[in-house]
Amino acid sequence: MNTNENNRQHSDANKQYIIVVIALTFIFPLAGFLIEALTGPVAFTFDLFAKWLIFSAVGLRLFSAGIRQTTKPEFTAKEIFHIDSRDSFPIVRELGFANICFGLLGILALFKPAWRDASAFASGLYYGLATLQHFIKKPVGVNEKFAMWTDMIIFIILVIYLIQTF
């Protein structure tokens, strides 16, 4: 593959990936927050928004990413990290196991409010370190840049939540 083809592939956005990440990171948390605030006895608070962010942007997003990474590691290897070698697949699968664990904690925190701080701390640290790694590596391609920015937004919101709850 020549350099122009390689650069084109790195710049191609995976629209399905971007739509799913937008939905899980922004639309679902906002929808859950608005529905609960408008229909329940709860006020519009940052804690209520964080509840839904932890459920969706942490829980659903990381759990679904983990399932995909364990069953189809080639997507993460090729589309996010631009690694064409099958030798990377076992490492991507292990990343998937971690994402499943973080994701389940975020999902269960919807039903176990006492778990929210632990989920926000562990996944916030994870998102923060992932963001740092993206910055150090200098992301190539739309998918990796998009992952970096959404990871950073989630990290910042979780840090604010943790500061507020301590």
C-alpha angles and dihedrals in degrees: 000000000000124000094257092054091046092050091047091052091050091052096047112107120222097225095195091054092048093047092049093048092048090050095047096040102040116004102046096045091048092046093049090047094049095043093050094043093048098043103033138059091259126108128231098270136156089239090059091050091047090052090060094039091054090048096048112021092038105024106035096029097049094039093051091044089051093051090050093046093051095045100033109020092164092076094060093039095049106026100039106025099024094229113148097185121104086213088080094059097088089052091049089049090053089050085052091055090054091047091051090053095047090044095052090050089053093047094048091047087071088066098031106048092185088067094059095086092051091047093047092048098046097039092039089056089047093050091045094051091045089052091050091050091051091051093048092047093047102231120247121203135019096274095055093044090049091050090050095052096044090046089052093049092051090047092053093048092048091049090052090048092050093047089050094049097048 
